[in-house]
Amino acid sequence: MKNMLKMSPIIREDIENVYEALKDQLGKIGGSSWLISGGAGFLGSYFLDLLSFCNERVFDRPCRVICLENFISGTPARIQHLKDDKYIHVIKADIVKPLQLTGPFDYIIHAASIASPTFYRKYPLETIEANVLGLKNLLDLGRTRSLKSFLYFSTSEVYGDPSPGNIPTPEHYNGNVSCIGPRACYDESKRLGETLAVNYYRQYGLPVKIVRPFNVYGPGLKLDDKRVIPDFFSDALMRKKIAILSSGRDTRSFCYVSDAITGFMAALLSQYDGEVFNVGNDELEIDIKSLALLIAGLVGETAVEFKRSTEADYLTDNPRRRCPDLSKARALLNYGPAVSLESGLKRTLTWYKEAYGF
Ligand SMILES: NC(=O)c1ccc[n+]([C@@H]2O[C@H](COP(=O)([O-])OP(=O)(O)OC[C@H]3O[C@@H](n4cnc5c(N)ncnc54)[C@H](O)[C@@H]3O)[C@@H](O)[C@H]2O)c1
């Protein structure tokens, strides 16, 4: 990824769309203080961009933001354009280590984790630590401040491989997850993270909200991230056949990043302490082969092929289907996805061309 000295135009448009959707709520938070972990990652960086945009264009009194990031999977290039931002301070730090931070915080967002299966299988203990010990450090820090809200990033992977009767999957489905398989370092540590977070609410009244994102994609998801959408774009943009590393029959429901950020922010700024929300897109549950063909069509001059992954555990415990029940987020947060898969993929392609110079 190239170092970007200005916010990417396509990301700026996304940010403007998030702002438009949440104008009323965002209008009330000028002057607040934020702590964001994982701010160079795919999702965390959108929060930095949104707050930077609001400082520049919306707030009379700017927000101050501290971002903690150890760059284990995030890259400084993604947030290079914020280097001289007076109000956004990026500290290279591991949230698993004791935190010594001064100053007030109104909002804490814990978005640091290792979210790509290839990388969490490579760093299983670091993944568990970020999801549980890092979370506990931030919750404890939150207790010492008069916090307005705390957002914990869980995952739809807490549902594991749901039975057909539980698809679309509602928040009250308890999941079907292996506790010792190669994905367990992620799925089970997110489950324990949720338990920890709700009990900080129950025991200490900490205003925690939990979100379970369903396969978010879009600009900022690095081409070498190893999640399926960047993997397919990477093959196609490098003029290789798109390699499908499974039967291609499993399904996923992909959510464009500006929709997802709108849902996450709506949860954070809501009054629903101790609650958990699915955030995703329920309009299309698509099989992986059709996704590959769609991306092949958008990039052009490529075809698809079936291959075996070089990673032994690539398909172990891989869920067969993923589709969110969004009734709760629709009813309580007024959330609903607005960007179709095809238009989100086109926007993602524009960003890949811009950021990688294809
Ligand atoms: N993107 C999705 O589709 C998706 C889906 C479900 C859940 N989530 C969750 O949302 C959150 C953000 O996901 P993402 O896609 O942005 O992931 P990401 O891997 O792109 O970003 C995570 C960031 O956290 C940083 N990090 C990891 N461990 C750290 C530590 N110990 N200290 C400081 N920084 C650390 C990484 O360097 C990276 O920049 C994660 O908790 C993830 O599990 C994401």
Ligand as a Chemical Component Dictionary entry (heavy atoms), coordinates in Angstrom:
data_LIG
# 
_chem_comp.id                   LIG 
_chem_comp.type                 NON-POLYMER 
_chem_comp.pdbx_formal_charge   0 
_chem_comp.three_letter_code    LIG 
# 
loop_
_chem_comp_atom.comp_id 
_chem_comp_atom.atom_id 
_chem_comp_atom.alt_atom_id 
_chem_comp_atom.type_symbol 
_chem_comp_atom.charge 
_chem_comp_atom.model_Cartn_x 
_chem_comp_atom.model_Cartn_y 
_chem_comp_atom.model_Cartn_z 
_chem_comp_atom.pdbx_ordinal 
LIG N1  N1  N 0  -13.437 -6.756 9.421  1  
LIG C1  C1  C 0  -14.331 -7.673 9.725  2  
LIG O1  O1  O 0  -15.044 -8.173 8.849  3  
LIG C2  C2  C 0  -14.548 -8.117 11.142 4  
LIG C3  C3  C 0  -15.506 -9.101 11.366 5  
LIG C4  C4  C 0  -15.728 -9.512 12.675 6  
LIG C5  C5  C 0  -15.028 -8.932 13.709 7  
LIG N2  N2  N 1  -14.106 -7.984 13.469 8  
LIG C6  C6  C 0  -13.388 -7.418 14.626 9  
LIG O2  O2  O 0  -13.291 -6.011 14.498 10 
LIG C7  C7  C 0  -12.042 -5.555 15.024 11 
LIG C8  C8  C 0  -11.284 -4.802 13.944 12 
LIG O3  O3  O 0  -11.097 -5.691 12.824 13 
LIG P1  P1  P 0  -10.232 -5.296 11.563 14 
LIG O4  O4  O 0  -10.844 -5.963 10.405 15 
LIG O5  O5  O -1 -10.014 -3.829 11.572 16 
LIG O6  O6  O 0  -8.857  -6.029 11.934 17 
LIG P2  P2  P 0  -7.367  -5.625 11.530 18 
LIG O7  O7  O 0  -6.522  -6.826 11.762 19 
LIG O8  O8  O 0  -7.364  -4.976 10.183 20 
LIG O9  O9  O 0  -7.014  -4.501 12.591 21 
LIG C9  C9  C 0  -6.730  -4.769 13.934 22 
LIG C10 C10 C 0  -5.622  -3.832 14.373 23 
LIG O10 O10 O 0  -5.286  -4.146 15.733 24 
LIG C11 C11 C 0  -3.869  -4.052 15.899 25 
LIG N3  N3  N 0  -3.496  -4.881 17.044 26 
LIG C12 C12 C 0  -3.597  -6.227 17.164 27 
LIG N4  N4  N 0  -3.163  -6.624 18.379 28 
LIG C13 C13 C 0  -2.801  -5.489 19.052 29 
LIG C14 C14 C 0  -2.284  -5.239 20.348 30 
LIG N5  N5  N 0  -2.038  -6.241 21.207 31 
LIG N6  N6  N 0  -2.010  -3.949 20.708 32 
LIG C15 C15 C 0  -2.248  -2.920 19.852 33 
LIG N7  N7  N 0  -2.736  -3.114 18.596 34 
LIG C16 C16 C 0  -3.016  -4.376 18.193 35 
LIG C17 C17 C 0  -3.333  -4.566 14.559 36 
LIG O11 O11 O 0  -2.014  -4.151 14.285 37 
LIG C18 C18 C 0  -4.335  -3.980 13.563 38 
LIG O12 O12 O 0  -3.926  -2.717 13.097 39 
LIG C19 C19 C 0  -11.318 -6.801 15.525 40 
LIG O13 O13 O 0  -11.592 -6.982 16.882 41 
LIG C20 C20 C 0  -11.961 -7.909 14.732 42 
LIG O14 O14 O 0  -11.857 -9.137 15.398 43 
LIG C21 C21 C 0  -13.848 -7.557 12.204 44 
# 
loop_
_chem_comp_bond.comp_id 
_chem_comp_bond.atom_id_1 
_chem_comp_bond.atom_id_2 
_chem_comp_bond.value_order 
_chem_comp_bond.pdbx_ordinal 
LIG N1  C1  SING 1  
LIG C1  O1  DOUB 2  
LIG C1  C2  SING 3  
LIG C2  C3  SING 4  
LIG C2  C21 DOUB 5  
LIG C3  C4  DOUB 6  
LIG C4  C5  SING 7  
LIG C5  N2  DOUB 8  
LIG N2  C6  SING 9  
LIG N2  C21 SING 10 
LIG C6  O2  SING 11 
LIG C6  C20 SING 12 
LIG O2  C7  SING 13 
LIG C7  C8  SING 14 
LIG C7  C19 SING 15 
LIG C8  O3  SING 16 
LIG O3  P1  SING 17 
LIG P1  O4  DOUB 18 
LIG P1  O5  SING 19 
LIG P1  O6  SING 20 
LIG O6  P2  SING 21 
LIG P2  O7  DOUB 22 
LIG P2  O8  SING 23 
LIG P2  O9  SING 24 
LIG O9  C9  SING 25 
LIG C9  C10 SING 26 
LIG C10 O10 SING 27 
LIG C10 C18 SING 28 
LIG O10 C11 SING 29 
LIG C11 N3  SING 30 
LIG C11 C17 SING 31 
LIG N3  C12 SING 32 
LIG N3  C16 SING 33 
LIG C12 N4  DOUB 34 
LIG N4  C13 SING 35 
LIG C13 C14 SING 36 
LIG C13 C16 DOUB 37 
LIG C14 N5  SING 38 
LIG C14 N6  DOUB 39 
LIG N6  C15 SING 40 
LIG C15 N7  DOUB 41 
LIG N7  C16 SING 42 
LIG C17 O11 SING 43 
LIG C17 C18 SING 44 
LIG C18 O12 SING 45 
LIG C19 O13 SING 46 
LIG C19 C20 SING 47 
LIG C20 O14 SING 48 
# 
